[in-house]
């Protein structure tokens, strides 16, 4: 299969890509910058079935690079997280979070889906959301909101493709907290914009310390549980509509929804 993965520089997407390469699929692995793409290509130089290139989802010129690719699978994984309180987070940062995670990711996905429909392919689209789409996390509200939007758009898209009697499938990837470094960046980057006068400015360091401690307790240290599920579903004829892991965090989410929703 021909498979495109966005945001493949590291973490879940990189591990999924590496395993699929080992299985003989042709991979198009994209990164935010040319430098990252070159480094990734060098790391995977033992594979002849990999093509690494820059695809910044916010650069619409980069979207043109996928127009002529005949893809069987898209794994839309690229995304960012911006931390801080919704009370006074600058709206341009909220907009940036939505622009990257939702608007331009879906713009790219539209292009790929329309190509699949024209080619009459039994294509597969995997969209990375998060368990955070269902559970509000204080000071990560902007990120949680983007993931909630992704989940709703993807679920609606599943229904619309069904109405078309299309063979293109849509699957939501909803990982819990894994130790990739992403969460720590999201916790710390509120320091880039918070100033004297912001409501939580004087509690900033204590907040960051508490959040880091919480994630250190929650995060799954290895990616195996989610990576294995994604790879399995990429290769399945009929992939699951929702792919969730790790088990304990999924269980805790269900308990939360039962008690508080």
PyMOL commands that set and color helices and strands:
alter all, ss='L'
color gray80, all
select helices_A, chain A and resi 11-22+34-43+60-66+91-119+131-133+141-163+182-192+201-218+224-235+247-260
alter helices_A, ss='H'
color red, helices_A
select strands_A, chain A and resi 2-5+26-31+50-54+73-76+124-128+169-175+242-245
alter strands_A, ss='S'
color yellow, strands_A
deselect
rebuild
show_as cartoon
